[in-house]
C-alpha cells in the first residue's frame, strides 16, 4: 500500500507531518493492506477566517474498485487529520469487514488460506470402498 501526503502552501509541518501521517495510516489501515493499493492525504486551509478552516481529505484506492474519499474540517491540522482518519477507518470497516461477515460468522480475512491454492473450487472424489 502506497501512502502519499499532500499539503497546500498554508499548511506547515513538512517532512515531520508527512512521516507522522504515513506511520499512523500504515498502522491504522494494516488490516486492509490486501485491498488498498494507494492512500492519498490532502491537507489544506480553506481560509476566510472561519474557526474550522483546516481540511483533510483522505482518498483510499482499493484495487479494481472506485476510490473512497472522506473529508473532515477542524480548527487544527491534527484534528482535521484525526477526524478524517477515523471516518476512513469506519468506512473501510463497513465496506470490507461487514461485506465478508455473514450472520456472525468469522470474516473471510480471519480464515486460514487453503493448503493448496491450485485446488480451490475443486471437488475431491470420495474414496471407493
Secondary structure, DSSP 8 states (H G I E B T S, - for coil): -EEEEEE-TT---HHHHHHHHHHHHHHHTGGGTTTEEEEEEEEEE--TT-TT-EEEEEEEEETTS--EEEEEEESSHHHHHHHHHHHHHHHHIIIIIHHH--TT---GGGS---S-GGGTT--------
